[in-house]
């Protein structure tokens, strides 16, 4: 159990934020699920406990909490330490591109650097007016595809995942954002149930964690579904399938955007001739590549040669 301070020691939201951050550091928690530090996570959990959004004005941080709010705050801080669950699983909500998404144990916590590409409208690789259909492959909660629907107001978006439990979450998020009719969720093992579809943009954050990294991950990651993480010895099992199949589902000027994280080096070593473009991210993150349909077709034989 977390040490509980006497009532008079902590009085304001700011007091609890500072105290919670100290307890998190003391407990050796890991912060890699959308939160950059102990203080970020403490601020988020304290505000959630008092029913306020993450952008709650800082000048209100010095307001005092009630006895009921105190218990809610301490309860969340205690659970974060005792259970080692990412904060989003405790609140049932994750944030991506400034948008809220329902999350549970069937989906990964939203955190991809692809958010920067979405916010930029995938420029200069795509013209916003040219994007009419988008596929978010291995969608999980649907956060990438739904954020893309906000970026491309005229586009229809498909969210595809092999997990029916994940798609239940994706549908909830489609409803939450009022995107029924323009965004749909499809149960599919990669492209298997998407025959006849063609997209201007295919964006995917597939499982890409290699065997060694999976075994050495902090406790927080082991609360996430292994189906959304594990991808074989080198983390490329799904990425290679996507590279081979994607050109059949891309329009002539379409692009493929894939996150492979720490498996980027293994991918380049396996396919050194392929001209992967690796964008730089201002807010951190790496391991996302972009290829055009033409490039995928040009290097198809090389990709076929390394298929498992």
C-alpha distance (Angstrom), angle and dihedral (degrees) to the residues before:
residue distance angle dihedral
X1 . . .
X2 3.78 . .
X3 3.78 116.6 .
X4 3.82 106.4 -101.0
X5 3.81 114.6 -142.9
X6 3.80 121.8 -139.4
X7 3.81 112.7 -90.6
X8 3.79 94.0 -108.9
X9 3.82 95.7 53.7
X10 3.81 97.5 67.0
X11 3.78 118.6 37.8
X12 3.81 111.2 146.2
X13 3.78 135.4 54.0
X14 3.80 88.2 -110.2
X15 3.81 90.9 53.7
X16 3.80 91.2 55.0
X17 3.80 92.5 44.7
X18 3.80 92.2 54.0
X19 3.81 93.0 42.8
X20 3.80 93.0 47.3
X21 3.81 92.0 50.4
X22 3.80 89.8 52.0
X23 3.80 91.7 51.1
X24 3.82 91.0 48.6
X25 3.80 92.3 52.7
X26 3.81 91.0 45.3
X27 3.82 89.9 52.3
X28 3.82 92.7 49.8
X29 3.80 96.0 -123.5
X30 3.80 121.8 177.8
X31 3.82 119.5 -122.7
X32 3.79 110.4 -162.0
X33 3.79 105.1 112.8
X34 3.78 101.9 90.4
X35 3.80 94.2 -53.3
X36 3.79 120.7 97.7
X37 3.78 100.3 -162.4
X38 3.78 147.7 2.8
X39 3.80 91.9 -93.0
X40 3.83 92.0 50.9
X41 3.78 90.6 53.5
X42 3.80 93.9 43.9
X43 3.81 91.5 51.3
X44 3.80 91.1 49.0
X45 3.81 94.9 49.2
X46 3.80 94.8 44.2
X47 3.81 91.9 51.0
X48 3.80 91.8 46.5
X49 3.81 90.2 51.7
X50 3.81 90.2 57.7
X51 3.82 92.9 43.5
X52 3.80 96.6 -108.9
X53 3.85 128.6 134.0
X54 3.81 123.5 -111.7
X55 3.83 90.6 -105.6
X56 3.83 92.2 57.8
X57 3.86 106.9 146.8
X58 3.81 112.1 -93.0
X59 3.79 92.2 -138.6
X60 3.83 86.7 71.7
X61 3.81 93.1 56.4
X62 3.82 90.3 93.2
X63 3.80 93.5 61.3
X64 3.81 115.4 114.4
X65 3.78 122.6 -111.1
X66 3.79 126.6 -130.1
X67 3.79 124.0 -120.3
X68 3.82 90.2 -103.5
X69 3.81 92.2 49.5
X70 3.80 90.0 48.5
X71 3.79 90.8 57.7
X72 3.81 92.1 48.1
X73 3.81 91.8 50.0
X74 3.79 94.1 47.4
X75 3.80 90.8 46.2
X76 3.81 92.8 56.1
X77 3.80 93.3 44.7
X78 3.80 90.5 49.1
X79 3.82 92.8 49.5
X80 3.81 92.3 48.4
X81 3.80 89.9 56.4
X82 3.80 99.1 38.2
X83 3.82 98.8 43.0
X84 3.83 100.1 32.5
X85 3.80 89.1 -142.2
X86 3.82 119.2 151.3
X87 3.79 110.5 -100.6
X88 3.81 92.3 -113.2
X89 3.80 90.8 63.3
X90 3.80 90.2 53.2
X91 3.81 93.1 51.0
X92 3.82 97.6 33.2
X93 3.79 89.5 -129.5
X94 3.79 137.1 94.9
X95 3.80 129.9 -176.2
X96 3.80 127.3 -134.8
X97 3.82 128.6 169.5
X98 3.80 87.0 -4.6
X99 3.82 91.2 -58.5
X100 3.84 128.3 116.9
X101 3.79 120.2 -123.0
X102 3.78 132.2 -174.3
X103 3.81 111.1 -120.0
X104 3.79 135.9 -180.0
X105 3.80 138.7 164.8
X106 3.82 91.7 -70.7
X107 3.83 94.4 67.6
X108 3.79 137.0 46.6
X109 3.78 118.6 -104.4
X110 3.86 108.2 -100.2
X111 3.80 111.1 -105.2
X112 3.82 111.7 126.0
X113 3.83 121.5 144.9
X114 3.81 85.0 -136.6
X115 3.82 83.4 89.6
X116 3.82 88.8 81.3
X117 3.80 91.1 54.7
X118 3.80 91.2 49.5
X119 3.80 92.1 49.8
X120 3.82 88.6 52.0
X121 3.81 91.4 49.0
X122 3.83 89.1 -117.7
X123 3.78 88.4 -75.3
X124 3.00 135.1 -167.6
X125 3.82 89.4 25.8
X126 3.80 94.2 54.4
X127 3.78 134.8 30.7
X128 3.83 107.7 -131.7
X129 3.81 92.1 -134.9
X130 3.81 90.8 55.4
X131 3.80 95.8 59.2
X132 3.79 110.6 95.4
X133 3.79 102.5 145.5
X134 3.81 129.7 33.6
X135 3.80 132.7 -175.4
X136 3.80 121.8 -156.5
X137 3.80 101.9 -165.0
X138 3.84 119.6 -160.4
X139 3.79 85.2 13.7
X140 3.82 102.6 175.3
X141 3.80 105.5 177.6
X142 3.80 91.1 5.5
X143 3.80 92.8 -117.5
X144 3.82 97.1 134.4
X145 3.79 95.5 47.0
X146 3.79 94.7 42.7
X147 3.80 91.4 48.9
X148 3.83 87.5 50.1
X149 3.81 88.7 53.2
X150 3.80 87.9 58.4
X151 3.82 90.9 48.3
X152 3.82 94.1 48.2
X153 3.79 105.1 39.4
X154 3.80 93.9 -178.8
X155 3.82 95.8 49.2
X156 3.77 131.2 102.0
X157 3.81 112.6 -139.2
X158 3.80 131.5 -154.3
X159 3.80 119.8 -158.6
X160 3.81 110.7 -159.1
X161 3.79 129.0 -172.8
X162 3.80 137.7 153.7
X163 3.82 91.7 -135.9
X164 3.80 117.0 84.7
X165 3.82 89.1 -163.9
X166 3.80 90.5 55.8
X167 3.80 90.6 48.3
X168 3.81 90.0 54.5
X169 3.79 86.7 59.5
X170 3.82 91.7 45.0
X171 3.81 91.1 52.8
X172 3.81 90.1 50.5
X173 3.79 88.9 53.9
X174 3.80 92.4 47.1
X175 3.81 88.6 54.7
X176 3.80 92.1 43.7
X177 3.78 91.5 56.7
X178 3.79 94.6 42.4
X179 3.79 93.7 -119.2
X180 3.80 99.8 132.2
X181 3.79 109.0 138.3
X182 3.81 94.7 27.4
X183 3.81 99.7 51.2
X184 3.80 124.5 42.6
X185 3.81 135.2 178.5
X186 3.82 119.9 -132.4
X187 3.80 127.6 -169.3
X188 3.79 104.9 -133.1
X189 3.80 140.4 145.6
X190 3.80 94.1 -126.6
X191 3.84 105.2 -60.5
X192 3.81 98.4 -16.0
X193 3.83 96.4 108.6
X194 3.81 96.2 35.6
X195 3.79 99.5 78.7
X196 3.80 112.7 156.2
X197 3.81 94.8 16.7
X198 3.79 122.3 124.3
X199 3.80 128.0 -170.7
X200 3.78 140.3 -164.6
X201 3.80 90.0 -150.1
X202 3.78 130.7 25.7
X203 3.79 111.7 -173.3
X204 3.78 123.5 177.5
X205 3.77 142.2 173.5
X206 3.83 97.8 -169.5
X207 3.80 126.8 175.1
X208 3.82 105.5 -71.8
X209 3.82 108.0 158.0
X210 3.79 113.9 124.3
X211 3.79 122.8 -136.9
X212 3.82 96.9 -100.4
X213 3.81 94.5 47.6
X214 3.81 91.5 47.6
X215 3.79 92.4 55.1
X216 3.82 93.5 47.5
X217 3.81 98.7 45.4
X218 3.82 119.8 123.2
X219 3.81 118.2 -98.4
X220 3.81 92.3 -98.9
X221 3.82 91.9 68.1
X222 3.80 92.6 54.5
X223 3.81 89.6 67.5
X224 3.82 88.5 63.9
X225 3.82 121.0 84.3
X226 3.81 110.6 -88.5
X227 3.81 87.3 -144.8
X228 3.81 87.6 69.5
X229 3.80 94.8 49.0
X230 3.81 115.9 31.5
X231 3.82 118.9 84.7
X232 3.80 108.3 161.8
X233 3.78 134.3 -88.2
X234 3.81 95.9 -37.0
X235 3.82 100.3 23.3
X236 3.81 93.9 -113.1
X237 3.80 104.7 101.4
X238 3.81 94.6 107.9
X239 3.81 98.0 30.0
X240 3.82 91.4 60.1
X241 3.80 92.1 49.7
X242 3.79 89.6 50.4
X243 3.81 92.4 49.9
X244 3.78 91.0 53.4
X245 3.80 98.2 44.1
X246 3.82 103.0 35.0
X247 3.85 100.1 81.7
X248 3.80 90.2 63.8
X249 3.81 88.6 61.5
X250 3.81 100.0 41.0
X251 3.78 126.6 92.4
X252 3.85 115.8 -125.7
X253 3.83 94.7 -91.7
X254 3.81 94.1 34.5
X255 3.78 127.4 124.6
X256 3.79 135.9 -148.4
X257 3.82 119.3 -139.6
X258 3.81 116.6 -169.5
X259 3.79 132.3 176.5
X260 3.81 114.1 -147.2
X261 3.82 99.4 160.7
X262 3.78 115.0 -168.3
X263 3.81 90.5 0.0
X264 3.81 89.5 74.3
X265 3.80 93.1 98.4
X266 3.80 92.3 51.1
X267 3.82 90.0 50.3
X268 3.81 94.2 51.3
X269 3.80 90.7 46.2
X270 3.81 90.5 51.3
X271 3.84 95.3 45.4
X272 3.82 106.6 23.8
X273 3.82 93.5 158.5
X274 3.81 94.8 57.7
X275 3.85 111.0 97.5
X276 3.80 98.3 -131.5
X277 3.80 111.9 -177.3
X278 3.81 111.7 -144.0
X279 3.84 111.8 -164.1
X280 3.80 120.5 -146.2
X281 3.80 115.3 -121.6
X282 3.80 119.7 -145.3
X283 3.82 93.1 -156.9
X284 3.79 95.6 46.7
X285 3.77 133.9 -95.4
X286 3.77 132.9 106.5
X287 3.79 143.8 -166.3
X288 3.81 99.9 80.6
X289 3.80 118.1 128.7
X290 3.80 134.8 -170.6
X291 3.80 127.0 -151.7
X292 3.79 130.9 172.2
X293 3.79 123.5 -130.0
X294 3.80 89.0 -110.9
X295 3.80 91.8 55.0
X296 3.80 91.7 48.5
X297 3.80 90.2 52.9
X298 3.81 93.3 44.0
X299 3.80 92.8 55.0
X300 3.78 97.4 34.4
X301 3.79 95.5 115.2
X302 3.80 91.3 54.1
X303 3.80 90.5 49.6
X304 3.80 91.7 48.2
X305 3.80 90.2 51.9
X306 3.82 92.8 61.0
X307 3.82 97.8 44.1
X308 3.80 116.5 126.5
